[in-house]
Amino acid sequence: MKPLLGWLGLTALLAGCQSLPSLEGRSDSERLAADTPSSLAAAIRPQVEAQQPLSGLYTLDDGLSAFAARVALADMAEHSLDIQYYIWRNDTSGRLMIQHLYQAAERGVRVRVLLDDNNTAGMDKLWAALDMHPQVEVRLFNPFANRRWRALGYVTDFKRLNRRMHNKSFTADNQATIIGGRNIGDEYFDFGDDTLFIDLDVLAVGPVVDAVSADFDRYWNSASAYPLDTLVREPAHIARKTQRLFNGAVPATKKAQRFTRAWQDSPLGADLQAGRLPFEWAQIELVSDDPAKVLDKAAEQDSVLMRLDESMGTPQRSLWLVSPYFVPTDNGVAALTQLVQEGVDVHVLTNSLAATDVTLVHSGYAPHRAALLHGGVQLYELKPIQHSRGRRDRGLVGSSASSLHAKTFAIDGERLFVGSFNFDPRSAHLNTEMGLVIHSPSLAQNLSQSVNERLAETAYRLERTPSGKVVWQDTDEHGHTRTLRKEPAPWWRRLLARVASWLPLEQLL
């Protein structure tokens, strides 16, 4: 018994020795004025002025274009880069992107990077090296005080650390921004041999960009944004040694070189610089949670959930919902089935158990399938498609990616949402989220049509038998359909999901 007590005592001591630093003396900063001249502003000004008060959108529905767009913004920036992410991987694409940020700083661009601290483990040295540049400041949102024993934070401060900043934005010179579901990492940019994500971003220009920049300031200057150098103190010589990597060449692996050639071949950057990128123009609204949500101090009426309800309105004819982590809860089931009773066609596309990267979340969704189907909701689950090397097909149900990660929905073929919000309790009540509400019949209809055209081949269609059992209809590329009466996933994943569904975890998913 003594060893156990001793370990608990040591744990308490280690946890007790760490606390978050004071924010006293932290300098606040603000976005660049929207009318500041720059080459990026000059490139898009004729289109923006001709389309006022609308904003322009360019859809980034494949990973290489999404990466190329971010590189283009970083390389074109002359004054500022404001960047906010939930995940930034220490992999090929993550390091390449840091190189471009460093090179922008070397040109005199002010670079502000705001990272949720939940996924920065092992990267303190890297970010400290970038933070050393006089033109760069890195802040960690809702950070772990103990950098070495991070898991102890969940023991001593679970309520706070369980709430995360899930927002994702990349903004250059307050002229153009990228919003959507992608984090920074190989799996989001169609690169790698493991899971690749089907995802969706949009590159936006026009009035909505200033709203995104103002929202970034709100998070940057919030009570949860801590300057990296108050938490991480790397010896200067180590940071400088790491910093020298930022001016290095592309990592000398064949895979990295192949990836680099692929995105460099994209015409997106040149088209943006020349002012010939074909934007779709529409009324666009930013919806974003108050950063105080992670401190449980935000007003409910200011939440993304409430803002979406106000901006999108109630579906009258159709709802197409795409969500990788779909946990509707009993209330969501009731709301969706009520729409069906009112004559609305409701379609939901989410990951199958075999395709999801988070089995635990699937355990919160699976118990609701029978009720959704009984209520008339049309359910589809993405198959675990095996990807091949090279570029996958464009679109939300491309043929060579293996897991859905896009978060979007369309209402009545008129309005569309693209952002970070998952349809689960975590997005609704715990994490901060953001996204764009787009009033564009062409984009909303394109989403519904592009998903619907490939569903038979790429997703299982779920049905409910007269006895109440859920079955999966599997159609192959030749149009032949078979009925699967067991969930199409390895037995051990079915067992894990079943056991997890018995636990009272739904509100944490």
ZADOMI-455184 format. One record per residue (C-alpha): x, y, z; residue in one letter. Coordinates in steps of 0.02 Angstrom, whole numbers, padded with zeros to 5 digits, always signed. Layout:
N
XYZA
...
***
This chain:
509
+00000+00000+00000M
+00143+00119+00038K
+00210+00123-00141P
+00037+00171-00206L
+00019+00309-00077L
+00192+00369-00117G
+00153+00377-00303W
-00007+00472-00271L
+00087+00592-00160G
+00219+00621-00294L
+00084+00649-00424T
+00000+00779-00315A
+00167+00864-00282L
+00213+00872-00466L
+00043+00939-00512A
+00042+01063-00371G
+00210+01136-00423C
+00141+01191-00592Q
+00020+01332-00623S
-00015+01445-00770L
+00087+01605-00776P
+00011+01776-00753S
-00047+01868-00908L
+00003+02033-00832E
+00115+02126-00953G
+00056+02028-01105R
+00044+02146-01252S
-00117+02147-01352D
-00113+02171-01540S
-00241+02197-01676E
-00270+02153-01857R
-00205+02251-02003L
-00324+02383-02071A
-00427+02307-02211A
-00380+02446-02334D
-00192+02429-02313T
-00112+02421-02486P
-00025+02258-02536S
+00003+02153-02691S
-00130+02031-02629L
-00253+02175-02607A
-00212+02240-02781A
-00239+02067-02858A
-00413+02043-02788I
-00472+02225-02777R
-00556+02236-02948P
-00664+02084-02913Q
-00702+02134-02733V
-00753+02311-02780E
-00861+02250-02923A
-00953+02127-02810Q
-00979+02232-02652Q
-01052+02196-02526P
-01032+02012-02568L
-00882+01905-02525S
-00793+01784-02640G
-00764+01598-02612L
-00653+01469-02694Y
-00684+01290-02639T
-00532+01188-02585L
-00598+01011-02596D
-00435+00918-02622D
-00286+00915-02506G
-00149+00970-02624L
-00246+01126-02676S
-00281+01162-02493A
-00095+01155-02455F
-00049+01256-02609A
-00174+01391-02558A
-00095+01408-02386R
+00079+01418-02460V
+00018+01549-02584A
-00052+01658-02445L
+00106+01640-02340A
+00217+01684-02488D
+00111+01830-02548M
+00090+01910-02376A
+00177+02077-02356E
+00113+02138-02187H
+00030+02005-02080S
-00011+01821-02061L
-00140+01773-01928D
-00151+01584-01906I
-00260+01483-01787Q
-00265+01292-01777Y
-00318+01147-01668Y
-00185+01027-01735I
-00016+01062-01816W
+00083+00904-01850R
+00272+00891-01839N
+00277+00804-02009D
+00324+00847-02188T
+00182+00968-02224S
+00189+01042-02049G
+00374+01081-02062R
+00359+01145-02240L
+00224+01265-02183M
+00332+01326-02039I
+00472+01359-02164Q
+00356+01471-02265H
+00302+01564-02107L
+00484+01592-02060Y
+00525+01654-02235Q
+00378+01775-02224A
+00444+01840-02058A
+00615+01863-02139E
+00530+01978-02266R
+00461+02082-02122G
+00287+02005-02110V
+00212+02002-01936R
+00166+01820-01900V
+00044+01777-01760R
+00014+01591-01728V
-00119+01535-01605L
-00120+01348-01568L
-00232+01246-01458D
-00113+01162-01336D
-00196+00991-01337N
-00092+00930-01484N
+00075+01019-01464T
+00163+00882-01363A
+00342+00858-01422G
+00345+01021-01521M
+00395+01147-01387D
+00572+01162-01456K
+00510+01188-01633L
+00384+01322-01587W
+00507+01406-01468A
+00631+01420-01611A
+00501+01502-01724L
+00445+01614-01581D
+00623+01680-01563M
+00607+01774-01728H
+00569+01958-01690P
+00427+01960-01817Q
+00342+01804-01746V
+00238+01774-01591E
+00167+01604-01545V
+00030+01587-01415R
-00045+01429-01340L
-00231+01424-01307F
-00293+01346-01145N
-00120+01274-01111P
-00052+01136-01000F
+00051+01213-00861A
+00159+01058-00840N
+00251+01035-01005R
+00333+00869-00961R
+00192+00780-00870W
+00047+00846-00972R
-00071+00704-00926A
-00067+00762-00745L
-00165+00914-00800G
-00315+00804-00836Y
-00306+00740-00658V
-00295+00910-00575T
-00384+01025-00699D
-00496+00915-00806F
-00643+01034-00817K
-00537+01169-00901R
-00424+01059-01007L
-00569+00957-01073N
-00625+01113-01168R
-00524+01149-01325R
-00508+01278-01464M
-00559+01183-01621H
-00555+01338-01735N
-00456+01339-01897K
-00410+01493-01999S
-00264+01556-02104F
-00271+01742-02150T
-00148+01848-02251A
-00141+02039-02245D
-00324+02042-02192N
-00363+02015-02377Q
-00388+01828-02396A
-00426+01688-02274T
-00445+01499-02275I
-00583+01426-02166I
-00640+01246-02151G
-00609+01076-02075G
-00424+01047-02110R
-00288+01054-01980N
-00104+01061-02031I
-00034+00887-02061G
+00003+00762-02198D
-00160+00667-02179E
-00259+00826-02217Y
-00163+00864-02377F
-00172+00697-02469D
+00005+00650-02419F
+00060+00493-02328G
+00030+00307-02320D
-00089+00302-02172D
-00263+00375-02152T
-00302+00517-02273L
-00447+00631-02235F
-00586+00687-02351I
-00602+00869-02302D
-00665+01039-02359L
-00598+01216-02346D
-00642+01378-02433V
-00528+01522-02482L
-00624+01683-02450A
-00597+01865-02501V
-00701+02021-02475G
-00791+02091-02322P
-00800+01926-02227V
-00610+01924-02210V
-00610+02073-02092D
-00738+01981-01983A
-00622+01831-01976V
-00475+01943-01931S
-00574+02029-01794A
-00622+01860-01725D
-00439+01808-01725F
-00400+01964-01621D
-00536+01913-01499R
-00452+01744-01471Y
-00274+01813-01478W
-00310+01939-01340N
-00422+01825-01238S
-00392+01763-01061A
-00344+01589-01126S
-00206+01640-01248A
-00034+01626-01166Y
+00127+01685-01248P
+00234+01532-01282L
+00387+01606-01199D
+00297+01616-01032T
+00271+01427-01036L
+00419+01360-01135V
+00595+01417-01096R
+00714+01330-01215E
+00900+01373-01202P
+00941+01502-01334A
+01076+01398-01418H
+00955+01250-01440I
+00819+01363-01510A
+00941+01443-01633R
+01003+01273-01689K
+00823+01220-01723T
+00787+01386-01807Q
+00921+01353-01938R
+00811+01212-02004L
+00682+01340-02059F
+00796+01403-02198N
+00837+01226-02255G
+00783+01137-02412A
+00633+01023-02428V
+00661+00863-02326P
+00765+00752-02438A
+00649+00602-02451T
+00571+00543-02612K
+00398+00554-02534K
+00426+00734-02479A
+00496+00784-02648Q
+00347+00703-02735R
+00227+00797-02622F
+00318+00961-02652T
+00316+00942-02841R
+00131+00901-02835A
+00076+01058-02744W
+00201+01168-02836Q
+00119+01112-02999D
-00047+01184-02938S
-00093+01343-03035P
-00188+01410-02885L
-00053+01527-02821G
-00019+01603-02991A
-00205+01624-03025D
-00230+01710-02858L
-00083+01827-02888Q
-00145+01868-03063A
-00323+01902-03003G
-00399+01765-03110R
-00454+01641-02976L
-00639+01604-03013P
-00725+01654-02852F
-00907+01619-02815E
-00986+01779-02746W
-01115+01771-02607A
-01176+01844-02444Q
-01066+01762-02312I
-01074+01772-02123E
-00944+01716-01997L
-01009+01618-01848V
-00890+01590-01703S
-00896+01546-01520D
-00841+01667-01385D
-00667+01611-01327P
-00733+01623-01149A
-00826+01461-01186K
-00673+01361-01133V
-00685+01446-00963L
-00873+01409-00957D
-00907+01596-00956K
-00986+01623-01128A
-01169+01669-01151A
-01269+01531-01233E
-01349+01651-01357Q
-01176+01691-01427D
-01133+01510-01467S
-01105+01441-01642V
-01254+01327-01615L
-01371+01474-01586M
-01292+01579-01723R
-01313+01437-01848L
-01496+01422-01803D
-01519+01609-01833E
-01416+01620-01993S
-01464+01458-02079M
-01647+01452-02029G
-01759+01299-02019T
-01756+01181-02169P
-01916+01182-02270Q
-01874+01056-02408R
-01704+00973-02383S
-01557+00952-02265L
-01393+00873-02318W
-01280+00850-02167L
-01099+00792-02180V
-01010+00762-02015S
-00867+00641-01975P
-00908+00635-01790Y
-01097+00629-01781F
-01170+00607-01606V
-01349+00671-01621P
-01407+00632-01442T
-01591+00602-01406D
-01629+00786-01435N
-01547+00784-01605G
-01641+00627-01656V
-01804+00710-01606A
-01762+00868-01704A
-01711+00776-01863L
-01859+00659-01862T
-01975+00806-01831Q
-01908+00886-01989L
-01949+00726-02085V
-02126+00730-02016Q
-02140+00908-02082E
-02095+00850-02257G
-01908+00886-02259V
-01790+00764-02346D
-01652+00735-02218V
-01489+00652-02272H
-01341+00619-02157V
-01168+00561-02212L
-01044+00510-02078T
-00903+00385-02056N
-00934+00199-02043S
-00854+00109-01896L
-00720+00042-02012A
-00681+00216-02082A
-00684+00322-01924T
-00522+00371-01839D
-00610+00388-01670V
-00701+00228-01620T
-00758+00306-01457L
-00858+00440-01548V
-00940+00306-01655H
-01001+00224-01495S
-01101+00383-01460G
-01181+00380-01633Y
-01221+00196-01659A
-01359+00180-01526P
-01460+00315-01616H
-01459+00239-01790R
-01617+00134-01773A
-01718+00283-01708A
-01655+00396-01847L
-01700+00268-01980L
-01869+00236-01899H
-01901+00423-01906G
-01865+00431-02092G
-01689+00504-02089V
-01583+00437-02233Q
-01418+00377-02161L
-01257+00344-02256Y
-01089+00287-02187E
-00928+00311-02284L
-00841+00149-02330K
-00660+00121-02276P
-00593+00157-02449I
-00412+00107-02475Q
-00314+00253-02547H
-00175+00235-02673S
-00019+00339-02695R
-00045+00502-02783G
-00189+00623-02794R
-00364+00567-02751R
-00519+00618-02845D
-00587+00789-02801R
-00744+00804-02698G
-00817+00758-02531L
-00828+00574-02575V
-00665+00557-02672G
-00615+00381-02714S
-00444+00364-02634S
-00456+00438-02460A
-00502+00333-02312S
-00593+00438-02181S
-00717+00581-02183L
-00664+00741-02094H
-00766+00878-02180A
-00897+00970-02078K
-01030+01047-02188T
-01216+01051-02218F
-01337+01124-02345A
-01516+01181-02319I
-01650+01189-02453D
-01520+01200-02591G
-01495+01382-02542E
-01381+01398-02391R
-01219+01310-02345L
-01108+01297-02192F
-00922+01258-02199V
-00816+01258-02043G
-00751+01162-01893S
-00916+01119-01808F
-00954+00934-01785N
-01132+00880-01744F
-01091+00815-01572D
-01104+00874-01391P
-00919+00920-01386R
-00936+01050-01524S
-01100+01111-01454A
-01052+01131-01272H
-00865+01108-01240L
-00752+01161-01383N
-00747+01329-01472T
-00791+01320-01656E
-00805+01432-01809M
-00865+01428-01988G
-00948+01521-02131L
-01133+01529-02173V
-01142+01548-02362I
-01301+01606-02448H
-01270+01528-02618S
-01394+01415-02707P
-01260+01357-02831S
-01137+01303-02696L
-01272+01225-02587A
-01342+01127-02734Q
-01168+01076-02791N
-01133+01003-02619L
-01292+00901-02618S
-01267+00843-02798Q
-01082+00798-02780S
-01114+00695-02624V
-01270+00611-02694N
-01188+00561-02858E
-01056+00454-02773R
-01148+00388-02622L
-01196+00220-02695A
-01015+00178-02734E
-00926+00257-02585T
-01048+00239-02439A
-01158+00109-02359Y
-01344+00151-02359R
-01422+00102-02195L
-01596+00026-02178E
-01703-00036-02035R
-01787-00205-02049T
-01966-00234-01990P
-01894-00312-01832S
-01797-00152-01795G
-01624-00215-01842K
-01503-00102-01937V
-01429-00171-02099V
-01303-00099-02223W
-01335-00096-02411Q
-01168-00111-02502D
-01165-00068-02687T
-01007-00104-02788D
-00939-00013-02941E
-01042-00125-03054H
-01205-00078-02971G
-01228-00244-02880H
-01300-00226-02705T
-01285-00344-02558R
-01359-00331-02384T
-01239-00339-02236L
-01322-00392-02075R
-01166-00367-01968K
-01085-00197-01952E
-00946-00195-02084P
-00794-00178-01972A
-00668-00294-01887P
-00742-00390-01741W
-00629-00305-01615W
-00689-00132-01669R
-00869-00188-01655R
-00833-00253-01479L
-00743-00094-01427L
-00883+00017-01492A
-01015-00091-01407R
-00927-00086-01238V
-00896+00101-01252A
-01080+00131-01291S
-01123+00064-01118W
-01021+00200-01033L
-01095+00370-00987P
-00982+00465-01107L
-01102+00542-01233E
-01087+00721-01168Q
-00898+00712-01182L
-00897+00654-01364L
***
